[in-house]
Amino acid sequence: MVGCSSAGQQPSTEPQPTQQEQQAEQPSTQPETPAEPEKPATPENPELILATTTSTVDTGLLDVLVPMFEEKTGYVVKTVSVGTGQALKLGENGEADVLLVHAPESEKPLEEAGVVINRQLVMHNDFIIIGPPEDPAGVKGTTKAAEALKKIAEAGSLFISRGDESGTHKKELALWNEAGIDPRGNAWYQETGQGMGATINVANEKLGYTLTDRGTYLAQKKNIELEIVLEGDSPLLNIYHVMQVNPEKWPLVNAEGAKAFVEFMVDPEVQEIIRTYGVDKYGEPLFFPDAGKSVEELGG
């Protein structure tokens, strides 16, 4: 009977799958590695020279935006941080490709002369006067910047100026002019010849007054004793534009890179970053985005 029970079962002649083949048939439990985002093609002329005011660097804004621009476009940005007057001079001499500055009255003649093109409104904040908590000149309570400067001059209180032909320095001189005072040559009036961050530090060490953009003040507020003693006067509006150096005037400038940077700065995604920049750290934004607006809408 044993022979009968095994007669109906013929041995299989089909080859059995190997262990490796069996494993290959099993669905993979490993998550697929996400594809890396495509990197932008390297531009033909990748180096881009950006001449900009010190406030965009001192506030840390460009530390966020420049790497983002480089990643999106493949350009490599060389940032030259100087006063606006020097930045405009670099553009006028064809020594920069694109400018980000904040002295509209000095920018307009260059635009009219064709030195710069594609000038776009980017953002604004405002200027403020800061000084010692004791406020020896009695500036607090004053609503006009020119009146505040008169009080500082009359009291002979120390005023620290950037003295560097920057946008901030130009604004300060305009306010002194409005007050009818030439401060230069007075012992209480001192110039640093440096950027905004350094000038605030000098004013803090000497317990003097100074004019600063709000963004740089907020970025340094925790490290200094100086307080805001005047704010909110309409002439203190601080407006930033971005613009290309005209390649028809200077054929060797990186026109494509400059155009890409201008477009980047007014892009809605970047404008949203500007709108929220500083809120998490300082409780308020350091700048307000303005792409697509006119200076008249801002009251400037």
C-alpha positions as CSV (number, residue, x, y, z in Angstrom):
1,M,0.0,0.0,0.0
2,V,2.9,2.2,0.6
3,G,3.9,2.0,-3.1
4,C,0.4,2.8,-4.2
5,S,0.2,5.9,-2.0
6,S,3.4,7.4,-3.6
7,A,2.7,6.5,-7.2
8,G,0.5,9.5,-7.9
9,Q,3.0,12.1,-6.7
10,Q,5.7,12.8,-9.3
11,P,8.7,14.9,-8.3
12,S,8.6,18.5,-9.5
13,T,10.9,19.2,-12.4
14,E,10.5,23.1,-12.1
15,P,13.6,24.9,-10.6
16,Q,12.9,26.3,-7.2
17,P,13.6,30.1,-6.8
18,T,16.8,31.0,-4.9
19,Q,16.7,32.9,-1.6
20,Q,17.9,36.0,-3.4
21,E,15.1,35.8,-6.0
22,Q,12.5,35.3,-3.2
23,Q,13.8,38.4,-1.5
24,A,13.6,40.4,-4.7
25,E,10.0,39.4,-5.1
26,Q,9.1,40.8,-1.7
27,P,7.9,44.5,-1.8
28,S,10.6,46.8,-0.3
29,T,9.9,48.1,3.1
30,Q,12.5,50.8,2.8
31,P,11.2,54.3,2.1
32,E,12.3,55.7,-1.3
33,T,14.9,58.4,-1.1
34,P,13.4,61.7,-2.3
35,A,14.9,63.1,-5.4
36,E,17.2,66.0,-4.7
37,P,15.8,69.3,-6.2
38,E,17.5,70.2,-9.4
39,K,20.2,72.7,-9.0
40,P,20.0,75.7,-11.3
41,A,22.4,75.7,-14.2
42,T,25.5,77.7,-13.6
43,P,25.2,81.1,-15.3
44,E,27.7,82.0,-17.9
45,N,28.9,84.9,-15.7
46,P,28.2,83.7,-12.1
47,E,29.8,86.4,-10.0
48,L,27.5,89.3,-9.1
49,I,28.7,92.4,-7.2
50,L,26.1,93.9,-4.9
51,A,26.8,97.3,-3.4
52,T,24.5,98.0,-0.5
53,T,24.0,100.1,2.6
54,T,25.4,98.8,5.9
55,S,21.9,98.6,7.4
56,T,20.9,95.6,5.2
57,V,23.9,93.8,6.5
58,D,23.8,94.9,10.2
59,T,20.2,93.8,10.5
60,G,21.0,90.3,9.1
61,L,18.5,90.6,6.3
62,L,21.0,89.8,3.6
63,D,22.3,86.8,5.6
64,V,18.8,85.3,4.8
65,L,18.2,86.6,1.3
66,V,21.6,86.3,-0.4
67,P,22.0,82.5,0.2
68,M,18.4,82.1,-1.0
69,F,19.1,84.0,-4.2
70,E,22.3,82.0,-4.8
71,E,20.5,78.7,-4.4
72,K,17.7,79.7,-6.7
73,T,19.8,81.2,-9.5
74,G,23.3,79.8,-9.4
75,Y,24.9,83.2,-9.0
76,V,27.6,83.9,-6.4
77,V,27.1,87.2,-4.7
78,K,29.9,89.4,-3.6
79,T,28.4,91.9,-1.1
80,V,30.1,95.3,-0.7
81,S,28.6,96.9,2.4
82,V,29.2,100.6,2.5
83,G,27.3,103.8,3.0
84,T,24.7,104.6,0.3
85,G,26.8,107.4,-1.1
86,Q,29.7,105.1,-1.6
87,A,27.5,102.4,-3.0
88,L,26.1,104.8,-5.6
89,K,29.6,105.9,-6.5
90,L,30.5,102.3,-7.1
91,G,27.6,102.0,-9.5
92,E,28.5,105.3,-11.1
93,N,32.0,104.0,-11.8
94,G,30.8,100.6,-13.1
95,E,32.4,98.8,-10.1
96,A,29.2,97.1,-9.0
97,D,26.4,95.2,-10.9
98,V,23.4,95.9,-8.8
99,L,22.6,98.4,-5.9
100,L,20.4,98.2,-2.9
101,V,20.3,101.6,-1.2
102,H,18.2,104.1,0.7
103,A,18.7,107.6,-0.4
104,P,16.0,108.4,-3.1
105,E,17.1,112.0,-3.6
106,S,20.6,110.8,-4.5
107,E,19.4,107.9,-6.6
108,K,17.1,109.9,-8.9
109,P,19.9,111.9,-10.6
110,L,21.7,108.7,-11.5
111,E,18.5,107.2,-12.8
112,E,17.8,110.4,-14.9
113,A,21.4,110.3,-16.2
114,G,21.0,106.6,-17.3
115,V,23.7,105.4,-14.9
116,V,21.1,103.0,-13.3
117,I,18.1,101.3,-14.8
118,N,15.2,99.1,-13.6
119,R,15.0,100.9,-10.3
120,Q,12.4,99.2,-8.1
121,L,10.9,100.1,-4.7
122,V,11.6,97.2,-2.3
123,M,10.8,98.1,1.3
124,H,10.9,100.8,4.0
125,N,11.4,101.3,7.7
126,D,12.1,104.6,9.4
127,F,14.8,106.6,11.1
128,I,14.7,107.3,14.8
129,I,16.8,109.4,17.2
130,I,18.2,107.5,20.1
131,G,20.0,108.8,23.2
132,P,20.8,108.2,26.8
133,P,18.0,107.1,29.2
134,E,18.6,110.3,31.2
135,D,17.9,112.4,28.0
136,P,20.1,115.3,29.0
137,A,18.8,117.5,26.1
138,G,15.2,116.9,27.0
139,V,14.3,115.5,23.6
140,K,11.5,113.1,24.8
141,G,8.1,114.5,24.1
142,T,9.3,116.4,21.0
143,T,7.4,115.4,17.9
144,K,9.6,117.0,15.2
145,A,13.1,115.7,14.4
146,A,14.4,119.2,13.6
147,E,13.2,120.5,16.9
148,A,14.9,117.5,18.6
149,L,18.2,118.4,17.0
150,K,17.8,122.1,18.1
151,K,17.4,120.9,21.7
152,I,20.5,118.8,21.4
153,A,22.5,121.7,20.0
154,E,21.2,124.2,22.6
155,A,22.1,121.8,25.4
156,G,25.5,121.1,23.9
157,S,24.8,117.4,24.3
158,L,27.0,114.9,22.5
159,F,25.7,113.9,19.0
160,I,27.5,111.1,17.1
161,S,27.2,111.3,13.3
162,R,28.1,108.6,10.8
163,G,29.9,111.2,8.7
164,D,30.2,108.8,5.8
165,E,27.9,110.2,3.1
166,S,25.5,107.3,3.7
167,G,21.8,107.5,3.3
168,T,21.5,107.9,7.0
169,H,24.1,110.7,7.1
170,K,22.4,112.5,4.2
171,K,19.1,112.4,6.1
172,E,20.8,113.7,9.3
173,L,22.3,116.6,7.4
174,A,18.9,117.4,5.8
175,L,17.4,117.5,9.3
176,W,20.1,119.8,10.7
177,N,19.5,122.1,7.7
178,E,15.8,122.1,8.5
179,A,16.7,123.1,12.0
180,G,18.8,125.9,10.7
181,I,21.9,124.6,12.4
182,D,25.4,123.7,11.0
183,P,26.7,121.3,13.6
184,R,30.1,120.7,12.1
185,G,33.0,122.2,14.1
186,N,31.3,122.1,17.4
187,A,32.9,120.1,20.2
188,W,29.6,118.3,20.9
189,Y,29.3,117.0,17.3
190,Q,31.5,114.0,16.4
191,E,31.7,111.9,13.3
192,T,32.7,108.2,13.2
193,G,33.1,107.7,9.4
194,Q,31.7,104.2,10.0
195,G,28.6,102.2,9.4
196,M,25.4,102.3,11.5
197,G,26.2,99.4,13.8
198,A,29.6,100.8,14.7
199,T,28.2,104.4,15.1
200,I,25.5,103.1,17.6
201,N,28.2,101.4,19.6
202,V,30.3,104.7,19.8
203,A,27.2,106.7,20.8
204,N,26.4,104.1,23.5
205,E,30.0,104.1,24.9
206,K,30.0,107.9,25.0
207,L,26.3,108.2,26.0
208,G,25.5,110.5,23.1
209,Y,22.6,110.9,20.7
210,T,22.5,109.6,17.1
211,L,20.2,109.1,14.2
212,T,19.7,105.5,13.1
213,D,17.4,103.3,11.0
214,R,15.0,101.4,13.3
215,G,16.1,98.0,11.9
216,T,19.8,98.4,13.0
217,Y,18.7,99.7,16.4
218,L,16.4,96.8,17.0
219,A,19.1,94.4,16.0
220,Q,21.5,95.9,18.6
221,K,19.0,97.0,21.3
222,K,19.8,94.2,23.7
223,N,23.5,95.2,23.8
224,I,23.1,98.9,24.4
225,E,21.7,101.4,26.9
226,L,20.4,104.0,24.4
227,E,16.7,104.4,24.0
228,I,14.4,105.9,21.4
229,V,13.9,109.5,22.2
230,L,12.1,110.6,19.0
231,E,10.2,108.7,16.4
232,G,7.2,109.1,14.0
233,D,8.0,112.3,12.2
234,S,7.2,112.1,8.5
235,P,10.6,113.2,7.2
236,L,12.1,110.1,9.0
237,L,10.7,107.7,6.4
238,N,13.5,105.4,5.2
239,I,12.9,104.0,1.7
240,Y,15.0,101.3,0.0
241,H,15.3,100.7,-3.8
242,V,17.1,98.1,-5.8
243,M,18.5,98.9,-9.3
244,Q,20.8,97.7,-12.0
245,V,23.9,99.5,-13.2
246,N,23.3,100.3,-16.9
247,P,25.2,97.9,-19.2
248,E,25.0,100.4,-22.0
249,K,27.2,102.7,-19.9
250,W,29.3,99.9,-18.5
251,P,29.3,96.9,-20.9
252,L,31.3,94.7,-18.5
253,V,28.7,94.7,-15.7
254,N,26.8,91.5,-15.1
255,A,23.5,92.7,-16.6
256,E,21.7,89.3,-16.5
257,G,22.7,88.7,-12.8
258,A,21.7,92.2,-11.8
259,K,18.3,91.8,-13.5
260,A,17.8,88.5,-11.8
261,F,18.6,90.1,-8.4
262,V,16.1,93.0,-9.0
263,E,13.4,90.5,-9.9
264,F,14.2,88.4,-6.9
265,M,13.9,91.3,-4.4
266,V,10.4,92.2,-5.6
267,D,9.2,88.6,-5.9
268,P,6.1,87.9,-3.6
269,E,7.9,85.1,-1.8
270,V,10.8,87.4,-0.9
271,Q,8.5,90.3,0.0
272,E,6.8,88.0,2.5
273,I,10.2,87.1,4.1
274,I,10.9,90.9,4.4
275,R,7.4,91.4,6.0
276,T,8.1,88.9,8.8
277,Y,11.8,89.3,9.2
278,G,12.7,90.1,12.8
279,V,9.2,89.5,14.3
280,D,10.3,86.3,16.0
281,K,13.4,87.8,17.5
282,Y,12.5,91.4,18.2
283,G,8.7,91.3,18.4
284,E,8.3,93.6,15.4
285,P,9.4,93.6,11.8
286,L,12.6,95.4,10.8
287,F,11.3,96.3,7.4
288,F,8.0,96.7,5.5
289,P,7.7,95.3,2.0
290,D,6.7,97.8,-0.8
291,A,7.1,96.1,-4.2
292,G,4.5,97.4,-6.6
293,K,3.8,100.6,-4.6
294,S,4.9,104.1,-5.3
295,V,6.9,106.4,-3.0
296,E,3.9,108.7,-2.9
297,E,1.8,106.0,-1.4
298,L,4.3,105.8,1.5
299,G,4.2,109.5,2.0
300,G,7.8,110.0,0.9
